[in-house]
Amino acid sequence: MIILSRSEIEALVDLDSALHAVEAAYVAASDGLAMMPPVGYLAFPDKDGDCHIKYGHIAGDPTFVVKVAAGFYGNPSIGLPTSNGVMLVFSAATGVLEAILLDEGFLTDLRTGLGGAIATRALCRPDARRVAIIGTGIQARWQIRCLRQAMKETPLTFGIWARSQAKARETANSLASEGIDVSAAADLERLCRDADIIITTTPSREPLIRDAWIRPGTHITAIGADAPGKQELDTALVGRADRRIGDWLEQSLDHGEFSTAFKSGLITSPDCTELGAVLGGKAAGRAHSDDITIVDLTGMAAQDIAIANSILDAYRPAQRVDRSGA
């Protein structure tokens, strides 16, 4: 059996290969090739934390994956990371446990960043350059890194806003040290009004982004609302959008960013489509330069399958080389 630590996993990551794998997983899911039971969810409101259990299988894959991922958002104040977790990889032929990926939440953070980058690249205007990042946690950083990789030919600039300006400056300075064109923004409204792309990455339970702030042509990728009660966008903004795309509509309409508008009757299921259908050419994405497009990413097992397999695909050839002495 293969057991990999976080450091070993990090050393095996190839962002381009991972982007391709996650994009293919979205398409497979929308094509009905992914078996993904309902997500297991545990809430710890007194600790500002939650835990998701996601599991599934993509038709034809030799393995299936079970993932446990926890997010406790107050952890940084006590010197601990926000995310933690593990992925278990089983044989789809025998049920034998083949690999334990002790990623400590790293792969969930990475595949979420990759998913946001794939969605943003597919739906933003071709001339989009200015990116607003809402939040300063781990996911804010991964969204920036992955989007730069996905749109490496496009000169993007990033502005970061958070309730704590000190954290915004700290995050901006840290990312700038990686060679990224990023700055801290003090005014959320102005940041949103000036942006071509907005990416929200917070666990907020009340809307942060107001409808009146969003100009025609803006693309929004909403990451944070992945559990009941979370919401980052004004409900009226969701209703106003020209295109609404979810990673998995069943989740997006039940407990994602689209759920409040859906449950109030402002939008219906036919008013939305799935990201995989857009990526696979079976549904329209952005039709006009002045369209407002919103992608709601709640996270799904197909992404976990893809990222786990990409790590194992990289590990196995490396092991053969090591054992041969080449």
Backbone hydrogen bonds in HBPLUS format (Angstrom, degrees):
<---DONOR---> <-ACCEPTOR-->    atom                        ^
c    i                          cat <-CA-CA->   ^        H-A-AA   ^      H-
h    n   atom  resd res      DA  || num        DHA   H-A  angle D-A-AA Bond
n    s   type  num  typ     dist DA aas  dist angle  dist       angle   num
A0002-ILE N   A0098-GLU O   2.92 MM  96  6.20 170.0  1.93 153.4 150.4     1
A0100-ILE N   A0002-ILE O   2.81 MM  98  6.29 151.0  1.89 155.8 165.4     2
A0004-LEU N   A0100-ILE O   3.06 MM  96  6.49 161.2  2.09 163.7 169.2     3
A0102-LEU N   A0004-LEU O   2.87 MM  98  5.91 152.2  1.94 167.9 174.3     4
A0009-ILE N   A0005-SER O   2.94 MM   4  6.18 155.9  1.99 152.7 159.9     5
A0010-GLU N   A0006-ARG O   2.84 MM   4  6.09 165.8  1.86 160.5 163.4     6
A0011-ALA N   A0007-SER O   3.20 MM   4  6.34 150.2  2.29 140.2 147.1     7
A0012-LEU N   A0009-ILE O   2.97 MM   3  5.26 146.9  2.08 108.1 118.2     8
A0013-VAL N   A0010-GLU O   3.35 MM   3  5.49 162.8  2.38 105.9 110.9     9
A0018-ALA N   A0014-ASP O   2.91 MM   4  6.10 160.4  1.95 157.5 164.2    10
A0019-LEU N   A0015-LEU O   2.84 MM   4  5.96 155.2  1.90 147.9 153.9    11
A0020-HIS N   A0016-ASP O   3.16 MM   4  6.41 162.4  2.19 147.3 151.2    12
A0021-ALA N   A0017-SER O   2.98 MM   4  6.22 157.7  2.03 147.7 154.1    13
A0022-VAL N   A0018-ALA O   2.96 MM   4  6.13 167.0  1.98 155.4 157.8    14
A0023-GLU N   A0019-LEU O   3.00 MM   4  6.12 161.8  2.03 150.0 155.4    15
A0024-ALA N   A0020-HIS O   3.01 MM   4  6.18 160.1  2.05 148.1 153.3    16
A0025-ALA N   A0021-ALA O   3.05 MM   4  6.27 143.0  2.19 140.0 150.3    17
A0026-TYR N   A0022-VAL O   3.07 MM   4  6.43 150.6  2.16 150.0 156.3    18
A0027-VAL N   A0023-GLU O   3.26 MM   4  6.59 160.5  2.30 149.6 153.9    19
A0028-ALA N   A0024-ALA O   2.95 MM   4  6.18 161.2  1.99 148.0 153.4    20
A0029-ALA N   A0025-ALA O   2.94 MM   4  6.12 157.3  2.00 148.4 154.1    21
A0030-SER N   A0026-TYR O   3.09 MM   4  6.37 163.6  2.12 151.2 154.7    22
A0031-ASP N   A0027-VAL O   2.93 MM   4  6.11 137.0  2.12 144.6 157.2    23
A0033-LEU N   A0028-ALA O   2.92 MM   5  5.24 159.9  1.96 163.7 157.0    24
A0032-GLY N   A0029-ALA O   3.07 MM   3  5.27 159.3  2.12 107.4 112.2    25
A0059-ALA N   A0033-LEU O   2.76 MM  26  5.30 171.8  1.77 160.0 161.5    26
A0035-MET N   A0057-HIS O   2.73 MM  22  5.21 169.5  1.74 164.9 164.6    27
A0057-HIS N   A0035-MET O   3.01 MM  22  5.21 146.2  2.12 136.2 146.8    28
A0040-GLY N   A0053-ILE O   2.91 MM  13  4.66 166.7  1.93 147.9 146.4    29
A0053-ILE N   A0040-GLY O   2.79 MM  13  4.66 154.8  1.85 137.6 139.8    30
A0042-LEU N   A0051-CYS O   2.91 MM   9  5.05 157.7  1.96 148.8 153.8    31
A0051-CYS N   A0042-LEU O   2.84 MM   9  5.05 149.1  1.94 149.1 153.8    32
A0044-PHE N   A0049-GLY O   2.83 MM   5  4.91 157.7  1.87 150.0 143.1    33
A0047-LYS N   A0044-PHE O   2.93 MM   3  5.50 151.9  2.01 117.6 126.5    34
A0049-GLY N   A0044-PHE O   3.07 MM   5  4.91 164.3  2.10 126.4 130.6    35
A0048-ASP N   A0045-PRO O   3.23 MM   3  4.76 162.2  2.26  95.0 100.3    36
A0073-TYR N   A0048-ASP O   2.92 MM  25  5.81 146.1  2.04 167.7 159.8    37
A0050-ASP N   A0071-GLY O   2.91 MM  21  5.47 145.1  2.03 138.4 149.5    38
A0071-GLY N   A0050-ASP O   2.86 MM  21  5.47 164.7  1.88 159.0 162.4    39
A0052-HIS N   A0069-ALA O   2.80 MM  17  5.33 165.2  1.82 161.0 162.6    40
A0069-ALA N   A0052-HIS O   2.91 MM  17  5.33 168.3  1.92 160.5 164.2    41
A0054-LYS N   A0067-LYS O   2.91 MM  13  5.21 152.5  1.98 148.5 156.0    42
A0067-LYS N   A0054-LYS O   2.70 MM  13  5.21 165.4  1.72 167.2 172.0    43
A0056-GLY N   A0065-VAL O   3.06 MM   9  5.82 150.7  2.15 155.0 164.1    44
A0065-VAL N   A0056-GLY O   3.17 MM   9  5.82 157.1  2.23 164.3 167.4    45
A0061-ASP N   A0058-ILE O   2.92 MM   3  5.67 165.1  1.95 147.8 151.6    46
A0092-ALA N   A0062-PRO O   2.77 MM  30  5.28 177.2  1.77 133.3 132.3    47
A0064-PHE N   A0090-PHE O   2.89 MM  26  5.34 148.5  1.99 140.6 150.2    48
A0090-PHE N   A0064-PHE O   2.87 MM  26  5.34 171.6  1.88 165.2 167.2    49
A0066-VAL N   A0088-LEU O   2.94 MM  22  5.16 159.2  1.98 148.8 155.6    50
A0088-LEU N   A0066-VAL O   2.81 MM  22  5.16 167.0  1.82 157.3 161.9    51
A0068-VAL N   A0086-VAL O   3.02 MM  18  5.54 168.5  2.03 165.9 169.7    52
A0086-VAL N   A0068-VAL O   2.96 MM  18  5.54 147.1  2.07 149.1 159.2    53
A0070-ALA N   A0084-ASN O   2.83 MM  14  5.22 165.1  1.85 143.6 148.8    54
A0084-ASN N   A0070-ALA O   2.99 MM  14  5.22 140.3  2.16 147.6 148.2    55
A0072-PHE N   A0082-THR O   2.92 MM  10  5.12 163.6  1.95 149.0 148.6    56
A0075-ASN N   A0072-PHE O   3.17 MM   3  5.79 165.0  2.19 118.1 122.3    57
A0077-SER N   A0074-GLY O   3.12 MM   3  5.86 145.6  2.24 121.1 129.0    58
A0078-ILE N   A0075-ASN O   2.82 MM   3  5.42 157.5  1.87 121.9 129.3    59
A0080-LEU N   A0075-ASN O   3.06 MM   5  4.90 169.1  2.07 129.4 126.0    60
A0079-GLY N   A0076-PRO O   3.17 MM   3  4.89 165.0  2.20 102.1 103.6    61
A0104-GLU N   A0085-GLY O   3.10 MM  19  4.55 125.3  2.41 150.4 139.2    62
A0087-MET N   A0101-LEU O   3.11 MM  14  5.06 161.3  2.15 138.0 143.9    63
A0101-LEU N   A0087-MET O   2.84 MM  14  5.06 175.3  1.84 163.0 162.9    64
A0089-VAL N   A0099-ALA O   2.90 MM  10  5.00 173.6  1.91 153.1 152.9    65
A0098-GLU N   A0089-VAL O   2.75 MM   9  5.67 148.3  1.85 147.3 158.3    66
A0099-ALA N   A0089-VAL O   3.11 MM  10  5.00 154.5  2.17 142.4 142.4    67
A0091-SER N   A0096-VAL O   2.78 MM   5  5.26 158.2  1.83 147.5 154.2    68
A0095-GLY N   A0091-SER O   2.85 MM   4  4.85 141.4  2.00 124.3 135.2    69
A0103-ASP N   A0101-LEU O   2.90 MM   2  5.45 136.1  2.09 103.2  90.0    70
A0106-PHE N   A0103-ASP O   2.96 MM   3  5.21 164.2  1.98 115.2 118.1    71
A0109-ASP N   A0105-GLY O   3.02 MM   4  6.27 162.9  2.05 155.3 160.0    72
A0110-LEU N   A0106-PHE O   2.84 MM   4  6.07 158.8  1.88 150.8 157.4    73
A0111-ARG N   A0107-LEU O   2.84 MM   4  5.92 171.5  1.85 148.2 150.9    74
A0112-THR N   A0108-THR O   3.02 MM   4  6.03 148.2  2.12 142.2 150.6    75
A0113-GLY N   A0109-ASP O   3.03 MM   4  6.23 154.5  2.09 143.2 150.2    76
A0114-LEU N   A0110-LEU O   2.86 MM   4  6.16 157.4  1.91 154.1 160.9    77
A0115-GLY N   A0111-ARG O   2.89 MM   4  6.00 154.4  1.96 137.9 144.9    78
A0116-GLY N   A0112-THR O   3.00 MM   4  6.23 158.9  2.05 147.9 152.8    79
A0117-ALA N   A0113-GLY O   3.03 MM   4  6.25 156.7  2.09 145.7 152.2    80
A0118-ILE N   A0114-LEU O   2.90 MM   4  6.13 160.9  1.94 154.1 158.9    81
A0119-ALA N   A0115-GLY O   3.01 MM   4  6.17 164.5  2.03 149.5 153.6    82
A0120-THR N   A0116-GLY O   2.88 MM   4  5.98 163.9  1.90 149.8 154.7    83
A0121-ARG N   A0117-ALA O   2.95 MM   4  5.98 167.5  1.96 149.2 153.0    84
A0122-ALA N   A0118-ILE O   3.12 MM   4  6.21 151.6  2.20 141.2 148.7    85
A0123-LEU N   A0119-ALA O   3.07 MM   4  6.21 141.3  2.23 146.7 156.2    86
A0124-CYS N   A0120-THR O   2.93 MM   4  5.63 154.4  1.99 157.5 158.6    87
A0128-ALA N   A0125-ARG O   3.05 MM   3  5.18 166.1  2.07 115.1 116.2    88
A0157-THR N   A0129-ARG O   3.02 MM  28  6.26 161.2  2.06 154.5 156.1    89
A0196-ASP N   A0130-ARG O   2.90 MM  66  5.25 159.0  1.95 137.4 144.4    90
A0197-ILE N   A0130-ARG O   3.06 MM  67  6.33 154.4  2.13 161.2 161.9    91
A0131-VAL N   A0157-THR O   2.85 MM  26  6.02 168.1  1.86 165.3 169.3    92
A0159-GLY N   A0131-VAL O   2.87 MM  28  6.30 151.7  1.95 161.8 169.9    93
A0132-ALA N   A0197-ILE O   2.78 MM  65  6.14 164.4  1.80 154.5 158.9    94
A0199-ILE N   A0132-ALA O   2.82 MM  67  6.17 161.8  1.86 169.2 175.4    95
A0133-ILE N   A0159-GLY O   2.78 MM  26  6.04 169.3  1.79 169.2 171.6    96
A0161-TRP N   A0133-ILE O   2.99 MM  28  6.41 158.9  2.04 167.9 174.1    97
A0134-ILE N   A0199-ILE O   2.89 MM  65  6.18 167.0  1.90 161.9 162.6    98
A0201-THR N   A0134-ILE O   2.92 MM  67  5.84 154.4  1.99 155.1 161.0    99
A0135-GLY N   A0161-TRP O   2.85 MM  26  6.00 171.7  1.86 178.2 177.7   100
A0140-ALA N   A0137-GLY O   3.15 MM   3  5.42 126.9  2.45 102.6 115.5   101
A0142-TRP N   A0138-ILE O   3.06 MM   4  6.42 157.7  2.11 150.1 156.7   102
A0143-GLN N   A0139-GLN O   2.86 MM   4  5.95 156.7  1.91 149.5 155.3   103
A0144-ILE N   A0140-ALA O   3.29 MM   4  6.47 156.4  2.35 142.0 147.3   104
A0145-ARG N   A0141-ARG O   3.01 MM   4  6.29 171.8  2.01 154.8 156.8   105
A0146-CYS N   A0142-TRP O   2.88 MM   4  5.85 168.9  1.89 150.6 154.3   106
A0147-LEU N   A0143-GLN O   2.99 MM   4  5.91 154.0  2.06 138.5 146.1   107
A0148-ARG N   A0144-ILE O   3.01 MM   4  6.15 161.8  2.05 152.0 156.7   108
A0149-GLN N   A0145-ARG O   3.16 MM   4  6.42 149.1  2.26 140.8 149.0   109
A0150-ALA N   A0146-CYS O   2.85 MM   4  6.09 160.3  1.89 150.6 156.1   110
A0151-MET N   A0147-LEU O   2.85 MM   4  5.90 149.6  1.95 149.7 156.9   111
A0154-THR N   A0151-MET O   2.91 MM   3  5.44 164.8  1.93 121.8 126.6   112
A0156-LEU N   A0154-THR O   3.02 MM   2  5.87 114.5  2.46 115.5  99.0   113
A0158-PHE N   A0181-ASP O   2.89 MM  23  6.16 161.0  1.93 155.4 161.4   114
A0183-SER N   A0158-PHE O   2.97 MM  25  6.46 141.3  2.13 142.2 153.4   115
A0160-ILE N   A0183-SER O   2.90 MM  23  6.28 155.5  1.96 154.9 162.7   116
A0185-ALA N   A0160-ILE O   2.72 MM  25  5.57 164.4  1.75 153.7 150.2   117
A0168-ALA N   A0164-SER O   3.06 MM   4  6.41 154.4  2.13 146.4 154.1   118
A0169-ARG N   A0165-GLN O   2.94 MM   4  6.13 161.4  1.97 147.8 151.8   119
A0170-GLU N   A0166-ALA O   2.94 MM   4  6.13 157.9  1.99 144.8 151.6   120
A0171-THR N   A0167-LYS O   2.87 MM   4  6.01 163.8  1.89 151.0 154.8   121
A0172-ALA N   A0168-ALA O   2.94 MM   4  6.06 163.5  1.97 148.1 153.3   122
A0173-ASN N   A0169-ARG O   2.90 MM   4  6.03 162.6  1.93 150.1 154.7   123
A0174-SER N   A0170-GLU O   2.99 MM   4  6.16 154.3  2.06 143.9 151.2   124
A0175-LEU N   A0171-THR O   2.98 MM   4  6.21 163.6  2.01 154.9 158.4   125
A0176-ALA N   A0172-ALA O   2.84 MM   4  5.97 150.9  1.93 146.7 155.8   126
A0177-SER N   A0173-ASN O   3.12 MM   4  6.33 138.9  2.30 138.3 147.4   127
A0178-GLU N   A0175-LEU O   2.91 MM   3  5.16 150.8  1.99 105.0 114.6   128
A0180-ILE N   A0175-LEU O   3.40 MM   5  5.82 158.2  2.45 137.9 137.7   129
A0179-GLY N   A0176-ALA O   2.93 MM   3  5.13 157.0  1.98 111.3 114.8   130
A0191-LEU N   A0187-ASP O   3.04 MM   4  6.21 160.0  2.08 150.0 156.2   131
A0192-CYS N   A0188-LEU O   2.99 MM   4  6.20 160.7  2.02 154.6 158.6   132
A0193-ARG N   A0189-GLU O   2.92 MM   4  6.14 161.6  1.95 154.8 160.3   133
A0194-ASP N   A0190-ARG O   3.05 MM   4  6.15 145.4  2.17 146.9 154.7   134
A0195-ALA N   A0192-CYS O   3.28 MM   3  5.18 147.1  2.39  97.6 106.9   135
A0219-HIS N   A0196-ASP O   3.00 MM  23  6.38 163.7  2.02 149.9 154.2   136
A0198-ILE N   A0219-HIS O   2.84 MM  21  6.30 149.9  1.93 153.2 163.1   137
A0221-THR N   A0198-ILE O   2.84 MM  23  6.31 157.7  1.89 160.4 168.0   138
A0200-THR N   A0221-THR O   3.05 MM  21  6.51 152.1  2.13 150.8 159.5   139
A0223-ILE N   A0200-THR O   2.91 MM  23  5.69 155.8  1.97 147.5 155.3   140
A0231-GLN N   A0204-SER O   2.89 MM  27  5.87 156.6  1.95 134.1 141.9   141
A0208-LEU N   A0232-GLU O   2.78 MM  24  5.17 165.9  1.80 121.1 124.7   142
A0209-ILE N   A0232-GLU O   3.07 MM  23  6.41 165.1  2.09 159.5 164.0   143
A0234-ASP N   A0209-ILE O   2.89 MM  25  5.83 149.7  1.98 167.9 164.5   144
A0213-TRP N   A0210-ARG O   3.12 MM   3  5.57 152.1  2.20 111.0 119.0   145
A0214-ILE N   A0211-ASP O   3.21 MM   3  5.79 164.8  2.24 119.6 123.8   146
A0218-THR N   A0215-ARG O   3.32 MM   3  6.10 150.9  2.41 144.9 146.0   147
A0217-GLY N   A0290-ASP O   3.07 MM  73  3.75 122.6  2.41  96.5  90.8   148
A0293-THR N   A0218-THR O   3.16 MM  75  6.66 154.8  2.23 151.0 158.6   149
A0220-ILE N   A0293-THR O   2.82 MM  73  6.19 155.1  1.89 154.2 162.8   150
A0295-VAL N   A0220-ILE O   2.84 MM  75  6.27 158.8  1.89 160.1 167.4   151
A0222-ALA N   A0295-VAL O   2.80 MM  73  6.07 169.6  1.81 178.7 177.6   152
A0297-LEU N   A0222-ALA O   3.03 MM  75  6.20 177.8  2.03 170.8 171.2   153
A0226-ASP N   A0224-GLY O   2.86 MM   2  5.78 122.2  2.20 116.1  99.4   154
A0230-LYS N   A0227-ALA O   3.23 MM   3  5.98 166.9  2.25 144.5 145.6   155
A0237-LEU N   A0234-ASP O   2.94 MM   3  5.20 129.5  2.20 104.0 117.7   156
A0238-VAL N   A0234-ASP O   3.26 MM   4  6.75 151.6  2.34 151.7 159.0   157
A0239-GLY N   A0235-THR O   3.07 MM   4  6.41 156.4  2.13 148.2 154.8   158
A0240-ARG N   A0236-ALA O   2.91 MM   4  6.07 138.2  2.09 138.5 150.0   159
A0241-ALA N   A0237-LEU O   3.13 MM   4  6.23 136.4  2.32 146.7 155.5   160
A0242-ASP N   A0292-ILE O   2.82 MM  50  5.28 140.0  1.98 137.4 150.5   161
A0243-ARG N   A0292-ILE O   3.25 MM  49  6.63 155.3  2.32 153.0 153.8   162
A0294-ILE N   A0243-ARG O   2.95 MM  51  6.31 158.5  2.00 156.5 163.2   163
A0273-THR N   A0244-ARG O   3.02 MM  29  6.52 146.7  2.14 151.4 161.8   164
A0245-ILE N   A0294-ILE O   2.86 MM  49  6.22 166.7  1.87 162.4 166.4   165
A0296-ASP N   A0245-ILE O   2.77 MM  51  6.23 154.7  1.83 153.9 162.8   166
A0246-GLY N   A0273-THR O   2.88 MM  27  6.31 157.7  1.93 159.0 163.6   167
A0275-LEU N   A0246-GLY O   2.82 MM  29  5.75 149.2  1.91 144.8 148.8   168
A0247-ASP N   A0296-ASP O   3.09 MM  49  6.53 145.3  2.22 164.8 162.2   169
A0251-GLN N   A0248-TRP O   2.91 MM   3  5.59 129.7  2.17 120.2 131.4   170
A0252-SER N   A0248-TRP O   2.97 MM   4  6.17 166.4  1.99 150.3 154.9   171
A0253-LEU N   A0249-LEU O   2.91 MM   4  5.80 169.5  1.92 153.1 154.3   172
A0254-ASP N   A0251-GLN O   3.07 MM   3  5.01 129.2  2.33  95.2 109.5   173
A0255-HIS N   A0251-GLN O   2.80 MM   4  5.80 172.6  1.80 163.0 164.2   174
A0256-GLY N   A0252-SER O   3.13 MM   4  3.98 138.1  2.32 105.3 110.6   175
A0259-SER N   A0256-GLY O   3.13 MM   3  5.39 158.3  2.18 109.4 116.1   176
A0262-PHE N   A0258-PHE O   2.99 MM   4  6.10 153.3  2.06 153.4 162.0   177
A0263-LYS N   A0259-SER O   2.83 MM   4  5.92 167.2  1.84 154.2 157.2   178
A0264-SER N   A0260-THR O   3.08 MM   4  6.14 138.1  2.26 139.7 150.1   179
A0266-LEU N   A0261-ALA O   2.88 MM   5  5.06 128.9  2.14 161.8 165.8   180
A0267-ILE N   A0261-ALA O   3.29 MM   6  5.78 148.6  2.40 120.8 120.3   181
A0265-GLY N   A0262-PHE O   3.08 MM   3  5.21 154.4  2.15 102.9 111.0   182
A0271-ASP N   A0268-THR O   2.96 MM   3  5.32 149.8  2.06 110.3 120.0   183
A0272-CYS N   A0269-SER O   3.03 MM   3  5.58 163.3  2.06 122.5 125.2   184
A0277-ALA N   A0274-GLU O   3.10 MM   3  5.41 126.5  2.40 102.8 115.8   185
A0278-VAL N   A0274-GLU O   3.25 MM   4  6.69 151.1  2.34 147.7 155.7   186
A0278-VAL N   A0275-LEU O   3.07 MM   3  5.15 117.7  2.47  97.6 112.8   187
A0279-LEU N   A0275-LEU O   2.87 MM   4  6.16 168.5  1.88 161.4 164.3   188
A0280-GLY N   A0276-GLY O   2.86 MM   4  5.89 144.4  1.98 138.8 148.6   189
A0282-LYS N   A0277-ALA O   2.76 MM   5  4.93 142.3  1.90 160.3 160.9   190
A0283-ALA N   A0277-ALA O   3.11 MM   6  5.23 123.4  2.45 121.9 114.4   191
A0281-GLY N   A0278-VAL O   3.12 MM   3  5.20 162.0  2.15 105.7 111.0   192
A0291-ASP N   A0288-HIS O   3.14 MM   3  5.36 166.7  2.16 112.2 114.4   193
A0303-GLN N   A0300-MET O   3.07 MM   3  5.86 138.8  2.25 120.4 128.3   194
A0304-ASP N   A0301-ALA O   2.92 MM   3  4.97 112.3  2.39  97.7 114.7   195
A0305-ILE N   A0301-ALA O   2.85 MM   4  6.17 157.3  1.90 161.3 168.0   196
A0306-ALA N   A0302-ALA O   3.02 MM   4  6.20 161.6  2.06 144.2 149.1   197
A0307-ILE N   A0303-GLN O   2.90 MM   4  6.16 166.4  1.92 155.0 157.9   198
A0308-ALA N   A0304-ASP O   2.96 MM   4  5.96 160.3  2.00 145.3 151.2   199
A0309-ASN N   A0305-ILE O   2.96 MM   4  6.07 165.3  1.98 150.9 155.2   200
A0310-SER N   A0306-ALA O   2.95 MM   4  6.12 148.0  2.06 143.5 152.7   201
A0311-ILE N   A0307-ILE O   3.18 MM   4  6.39 149.2  2.28 141.8 148.4   202
A0312-LEU N   A0308-ALA O   3.06 MM   4  6.38 163.5  2.09 151.6 156.0   203
A0313-ASP N   A0309-ASN O   2.78 MM   4  5.86 154.2  1.84 147.7 155.1   204
A0314-ALA N   A0310-SER O   3.20 MM   4  6.29 143.3  2.34 132.2 140.6   205
A0315-TYR N   A0311-ILE O   2.92 MM   4  6.15 145.1  2.04 143.7 154.4   206
A0316-ARG N   A0312-LEU O   3.06 MM   4  6.14 167.6  2.08 155.3 155.5   207
A0319-GLN N   A0315-TYR O   2.93 MM   4  6.21 149.8  2.02 154.0 163.0   208
A0320-ARG N   A0316-ARG O   3.10 MM   4  6.41 154.3  2.17 149.6 156.1   209
A0321-VAL N   A0317-PRO O   3.04 MM   4  6.30 155.2  2.10 149.0 155.1   210
A0322-ASP N   A0318-ALA O   2.99 MM   4  6.24 159.1  2.03 146.9 152.6   211
A0323-ARG N   A0319-GLN O   2.95 MM   4  6.14 161.5  1.99 152.3 156.6   212
A0324-SER N   A0320-ARG O   3.09 MM   4  6.17 142.3  2.23 139.1 148.5   213
A0325-GLY N   A0321-VAL O   3.13 MM   4  6.23 126.7  2.42 139.7 152.7   214
A0325-GLY N   A0322-ASP O   3.24 MM   3  5.23 140.0  2.41  94.1 105.3   215
